[in-house]
Amino acid sequence: MSRILFGVSLSLILIGVSYFTSKMYALGLQFEVVASRLSFFVFLLIPLLFAASIILARSGHIGATPYRELQILAGIGFYIFIGAIFLGVCLISSRIGGTTLPVFVAAGILVLSCILSVIGYMQSKYVKITPYTVSLRGAPASWNGKNAVLVSDTHFGIVNHKVFSNKVVDMILEMHPDFVLHAGDFYDGPAVDTTPMTASWKRLASMIPVFYAPGNHEEYGNYAGFLDSIKSAGVTVLDDKKTLYDGVEIAGITYREGKDNTAATVALATLELSQTVPTLLINHPPTSLAAAQAQGVDLQVSGHTHNGQFWPMTYAVRRVYGPYYYGLKKYQDMDVITTSGVGTFGPPFRLFNPPELVLITFKVS
């Protein structure tokens, strides 16, 4: 029953969005009746195709090329919808002012929406490197100047596959870190051939220690198979586990939903983290900070938020996660780094929010 209600609710939302979008552009571009009706069906087709692609992907009945193209189409449709909101404001303003909005304004908004979607698609291809320096109290002297790469939200799957995996690995190797932290959403689900990713990350893990904790998207597919692939690559999987690396404890917990999840608090306590050596914690979302700090964690690294992935969703993410949505922040005496991630979910767009790899340089204090 819940799935039926969800399907009905989603359908009504998609129809409403399509009607609003087509209505705004029909008014702005001064369409005749026939053209207005045609525009509604065109705008309705975009979200329906997007929803269908998600369903087919979950059942494994769609190829990489049509799925990617439909996701791109959905991204373009999203920005056309955002443009429709601005156009609606312009139409209301002109109506209040007793004037008629020139057609070129509506046409300009439509063109600008398409241009923004193209920019967002292009920006998703260029990975930036973001540097941070973190003081690690009580760490061995060997940690002074040690570097780590934090990578998250690779989302290897139908859209980001072999080529992207090799690109990420090559970039990490070029940064010459001492070790790598992967903060989850390694895979994106559903069924996907993991062999190419296992091979490229095995190349990385054979040269540099890699530590990983699972995210939520691994749960959307063959969770056990995904983790087996990562383990086969030689990556240390920290699913509610800890390990000692060069005199510093590195721990990881599996994904738990919620700002202060009780199960996450229990998992952290069960780990019995060391109180005599510094501890780094990998937790996919930037949550359960109070529990981590209470257990003596010195640095928590996270991903999950994508920093909204593309404008204007960045503002929504900031409302949900507060100051820990992105970047290096302090939670009492614990450092928290949240990366915007290197991959994409859904439409492969990263407008005004390029993908990143984080280079962490440690200082001993």
C-alpha distance (Angstrom), angle and dihedral (degrees) to the residues before:
residue distance angle dihedral
M1 . . .
S2 3.83 . .
R3 3.83 90.8 .
I4 3.80 90.6 50.6
L5 3.80 91.4 49.9
F6 3.80 90.4 47.6
G7 3.82 91.0 49.6
V8 3.79 92.6 48.8
S9 3.82 92.3 46.3
L10 3.80 92.2 48.4
S11 3.80 91.5 48.2
L12 3.81 91.8 51.4
I13 3.81 91.0 48.6
L14 3.81 91.9 49.5
I15 3.81 91.6 48.4
G16 3.82 90.3 48.3
V17 3.82 92.9 49.2
S18 3.80 91.2 47.1
Y19 3.79 92.8 48.4
F20 3.80 92.8 48.3
T21 3.81 92.9 47.1
S22 3.80 94.5 47.7
K23 3.80 92.2 43.9
M24 3.81 93.8 52.7
Y25 3.79 94.4 48.6
A26 3.80 92.1 42.1
L27 3.81 89.9 54.9
G28 3.79 94.1 41.4
L29 3.78 95.1 46.7
Q30 3.82 90.9 39.1
F31 3.80 95.2 -125.5
E32 3.78 121.9 -172.4
V33 3.84 118.8 -119.1
V34 3.81 95.9 -91.4
A35 3.77 93.6 47.5
S36 3.82 90.3 47.5
R37 3.80 92.0 54.5
L38 3.79 91.7 45.8
S39 3.81 91.4 51.2
F40 3.82 90.0 53.4
F41 3.80 92.1 55.7
V42 3.81 91.2 46.1
F43 3.80 92.7 51.4
L44 3.81 90.7 43.9
L45 3.80 90.7 53.2
I46 3.81 93.5 59.3
P47 3.85 98.5 60.6
L48 3.81 91.6 38.3
L49 3.80 91.0 54.5
F50 3.81 89.0 47.6
A51 3.80 91.9 52.1
A52 3.81 90.9 46.0
S53 3.81 91.7 51.0
I54 3.83 90.5 53.6
I55 3.80 91.8 50.2
L56 3.81 92.8 46.6
A57 3.80 91.1 46.8
R58 3.80 91.6 53.0
S59 3.81 89.6 52.5
G60 3.82 93.3 43.8
H61 3.82 94.0 -119.0
I62 3.79 101.2 123.4
G63 3.78 132.5 72.2
A64 3.78 127.2 -126.7
T65 3.81 96.6 -107.5
P66 3.83 99.9 52.5
Y67 3.81 90.9 40.5
R68 3.81 92.5 52.3
E69 3.80 92.5 46.4
L70 3.80 92.0 49.2
Q71 3.82 90.5 49.9
I72 3.81 89.6 51.6
L73 3.81 89.7 49.0
A74 3.80 89.4 50.9
G75 3.79 90.1 52.0
I76 3.80 91.3 52.0
G77 3.80 89.0 48.1
F78 3.79 90.2 52.1
Y79 3.80 92.7 55.7
I80 3.79 91.4 45.0
F81 3.83 86.5 54.7
I82 3.83 90.9 49.7
G83 3.81 87.1 50.1
A84 3.81 89.2 51.5
I85 3.81 89.6 57.4
F86 3.82 91.2 54.2
L87 3.78 90.0 44.1
G88 3.79 89.7 52.5
V89 3.81 90.1 54.4
C90 3.83 89.7 50.2
L91 3.81 91.6 49.4
I92 3.78 92.5 49.9
S93 3.81 91.5 47.3
S94 3.78 92.2 50.5
R95 3.80 91.2 47.3
I96 3.82 90.9 51.8
G97 3.80 89.4 48.0
G98 3.80 91.0 50.8
T99 3.80 94.2 -118.9
T100 3.79 136.5 115.0
L101 3.77 117.1 -113.7
P102 3.82 109.9 -120.0
V103 3.79 114.1 -114.3
F104 3.80 91.3 -126.4
V105 3.84 89.9 65.7
A106 3.80 91.9 58.6
A107 3.81 91.1 43.0
G108 3.81 90.1 49.4
I109 3.81 91.9 51.4
L110 3.81 90.4 50.0
V111 3.81 92.3 49.3
L112 3.81 91.8 45.4
S113 3.81 90.4 51.3
C114 3.79 90.3 54.4
I115 3.81 91.5 46.1
L116 3.83 90.9 52.0
S117 3.79 90.5 51.8
V118 3.81 90.7 51.9
I119 3.82 90.8 49.1
G120 3.81 89.9 49.3
Y121 3.79 91.1 51.5
M122 3.80 92.1 49.0
Q123 3.81 93.5 46.4
S124 3.80 90.5 55.8
K125 3.81 88.5 66.2
Y126 3.81 98.1 57.3
V127 3.81 115.2 74.9
K128 3.80 118.0 -158.5
I129 3.81 127.3 -156.9
T130 3.80 115.6 -128.3
P131 3.84 116.5 -163.2
Y132 3.82 125.8 -152.1
T133 3.80 132.0 173.8
V134 3.81 118.5 -145.9
S135 3.79 128.8 -172.7
L136 3.79 113.4 -137.1
R137 3.79 111.3 -160.4
G138 3.78 115.8 -143.1
A139 3.80 95.8 6.4
P140 3.82 120.0 144.1
A141 3.81 116.1 -91.1
S142 3.83 88.6 -108.0
W143 3.82 87.9 72.3
N144 3.78 93.0 64.6
G145 3.80 102.9 107.7
K146 3.82 93.9 1.7
N147 3.82 112.9 146.9
A148 3.79 131.3 -147.5
V149 3.79 131.3 -176.1
L150 3.79 116.2 -138.3
V151 3.80 112.6 -155.4
S152 3.77 126.1 173.5
D153 3.79 144.1 165.2
T154 3.79 96.5 26.9
H155 3.82 87.1 158.8
F156 3.79 94.1 -162.1
G157 3.77 107.0 -166.8
I158 3.77 140.8 93.4
V159 3.83 95.9 -19.5
N160 3.82 102.8 29.9
H161 3.80 107.2 41.6
K162 3.82 139.3 135.3
V163 3.81 99.9 -22.2
F164 3.79 92.9 47.2
S165 3.80 92.8 45.8
N166 3.81 91.2 53.2
K167 3.80 90.3 46.8
V168 3.81 92.5 53.9
V169 3.81 92.6 46.3
D170 3.81 92.0 48.3
M171 3.80 91.6 50.5
I172 3.81 91.6 50.1
L173 3.80 91.6 50.0
E174 3.81 90.6 50.5
M175 3.83 88.8 56.6
H176 3.85 90.9 58.2
P177 3.82 97.3 -144.0
D178 3.79 124.2 -179.7
F179 3.82 90.2 -131.0
V180 3.81 141.7 -9.1
L181 3.80 131.4 -126.0
H182 3.82 117.9 -158.7
A183 3.80 110.9 -164.9
G184 3.80 99.6 -160.8
D185 3.80 144.0 -87.1
F186 3.78 88.4 90.1
Y187 3.80 88.0 155.1
D188 3.77 129.2 31.3
G189 3.80 103.4 -153.5
P190 2.92 157.0 -131.5
A191 3.83 115.1 100.4
V192 3.79 111.3 -37.9
D193 3.79 135.7 159.7
T194 3.81 102.1 -102.4
T195 3.82 96.0 -175.4
P196 3.85 97.3 95.1
M197 3.82 92.5 48.4
T198 3.79 91.8 47.1
A199 3.81 89.1 52.9
S200 3.81 97.0 48.6
W201 3.81 94.8 44.8
K202 3.79 90.6 45.7
R203 3.80 86.2 59.3
L204 3.81 88.9 53.7
A205 3.82 97.2 42.7
S206 3.80 91.6 49.5
M207 3.82 88.4 64.5
I208 3.81 104.8 28.2
P209 3.84 130.7 29.7
V210 3.80 110.8 -108.4
F211 3.83 123.1 -162.6
Y212 3.80 122.0 -168.1
A213 3.81 140.4 -179.5
P214 3.83 121.3 -167.4
G215 3.80 125.7 -105.7
N216 3.79 131.7 -155.4
H217 3.81 97.5 -92.8
E218 3.79 93.5 65.1
E219 3.82 84.4 65.5
Y220 3.83 91.1 61.7
G221 3.80 91.6 71.4
N222 3.78 139.5 18.0
Y223 3.81 96.4 -27.1
A224 3.81 95.6 -176.8
G225 3.81 91.3 44.6
F226 3.80 92.0 49.4
L227 3.80 92.2 51.2
D228 3.82 91.3 45.8
S229 3.81 88.7 54.5
I230 3.80 91.4 51.5
K231 3.81 92.7 46.1
S232 3.81 90.3 48.0
A233 3.80 88.1 57.1
G234 3.81 89.2 61.5
V235 3.79 94.6 -106.8
T236 3.82 116.9 146.1
V237 3.81 105.1 -120.7
L238 3.80 112.1 -151.0
D239 3.79 103.5 -168.0
D240 3.80 97.8 161.8
K241 3.78 89.0 -30.1
K242 3.80 139.3 112.0
T243 3.78 137.1 -150.9
L244 3.79 137.5 -173.7
Y245 3.80 117.8 -116.9
D246 3.81 120.5 -178.4
G247 3.79 93.3 -30.2
V248 3.83 95.4 -45.5
E249 3.79 126.1 100.3
I250 3.81 117.0 -126.2
A251 3.80 115.4 -166.9
G252 3.78 135.2 176.0
I253 3.79 136.5 -169.1
T254 3.78 129.9 -161.0
Y255 3.79 121.1 -109.2
R256 3.78 117.2 -73.9
E257 3.78 121.6 177.9
G258 3.78 121.9 -126.3
K259 3.79 137.9 52.3
D260 3.82 94.9 -93.0
N261 3.78 105.0 14.6
T262 3.82 114.6 -169.0
A263 3.81 92.6 -145.9
A264 3.81 90.4 53.0
T265 3.80 90.1 50.7
V266 3.81 90.2 51.2
A267 3.82 91.7 46.9
L268 3.80 91.5 52.4
A269 3.79 91.7 49.2
T270 3.81 91.4 47.1
L271 3.81 90.5 55.3
E272 3.81 88.9 65.2
L273 3.78 92.5 -148.0
S274 3.78 117.6 -149.1
Q275 3.79 118.7 -95.2
T276 3.80 92.9 -166.5
V277 3.81 101.8 56.6
P278 3.83 129.6 42.1
T279 3.80 117.3 -92.1
L280 3.81 130.6 -146.8
L281 3.81 115.1 -162.9
I282 3.80 126.6 -158.9
N283 3.80 110.0 -155.2
H284 3.80 115.5 163.3
P285 3.83 96.6 -140.2
P286 3.82 122.1 43.6
T287 3.81 90.7 -114.3
S288 3.83 139.6 108.9
L289 3.79 87.2 48.9
A290 3.80 94.6 149.0
A291 3.81 91.2 52.7
A292 3.81 92.1 47.6
Q293 3.79 92.7 48.4
A294 3.80 90.8 47.7
Q295 3.82 89.8 55.2
G296 3.80 91.4 54.2
V297 3.81 100.1 -102.7
D298 3.81 111.1 166.5
L299 3.82 98.8 -168.1
Q300 3.79 129.8 17.1
V301 3.80 118.1 -166.8
S302 3.78 120.8 -162.8
G303 3.79 145.0 163.4
H304 3.81 127.4 175.7
T305 3.82 98.5 108.6
H306 3.85 96.6 76.0
N307 3.83 81.2 -157.3
G308 3.79 82.7 -91.7
Q309 3.84 91.0 -53.5
F310 3.81 94.1 -125.5
W311 3.78 135.6 24.0
P312 3.01 129.5 -65.6
M313 3.83 92.8 19.6
T314 3.81 87.6 71.6
Y315 3.81 89.2 78.0
A316 3.81 92.7 53.8
V317 3.82 91.8 51.9
R318 3.79 91.0 50.8
R319 3.79 89.7 55.4
V320 3.81 91.9 51.7
Y321 3.81 100.6 45.0
G322 3.78 101.3 27.9
P323 3.81 116.9 -155.6
Y324 3.81 92.3 -12.7
Y325 3.81 95.0 64.3
Y326 3.82 90.9 102.7
G327 3.79 143.3 -6.9
L328 3.80 135.7 18.8
K329 3.80 113.3 -36.3
K330 3.80 138.5 160.6
Y331 3.80 124.5 -117.8
Q332 3.79 102.0 -169.7
D333 3.84 101.8 -60.6
M334 3.83 94.9 -20.3
D335 3.82 122.9 95.7
V336 3.81 116.8 -134.7
I337 3.80 123.4 -164.6
T338 3.80 118.6 -171.9
T339 3.78 116.1 -175.6
S340 3.79 124.8 -156.0
G341 3.81 87.6 -133.9
V342 3.75 132.7 -123.3
G343 3.80 101.5 -108.8
T344 3.78 138.0 53.0
F345 3.79 137.5 -118.6
G346 3.79 120.2 -149.1
P347 3.80 112.3 -17.1
P348 3.84 107.5 30.5
F349 3.80 92.5 -125.0
R350 3.85 130.3 125.3
L351 3.82 103.1 177.1
F352 3.85 112.9 -173.6
N353 3.81 87.3 -14.4
P354 3.80 111.5 80.2
P355 3.81 121.2 -162.8
E356 3.77 115.3 -99.6
L357 3.76 149.7 -164.3
V358 3.80 114.5 -148.6
L359 3.81 120.8 -137.3
I360 3.81 111.0 -156.7
T361 3.80 118.3 -164.6
F362 3.80 115.1 -165.2
K363 3.78 127.3 -144.5
V364 3.79 122.9 -167.8
S365 3.80 115.6 -130.3
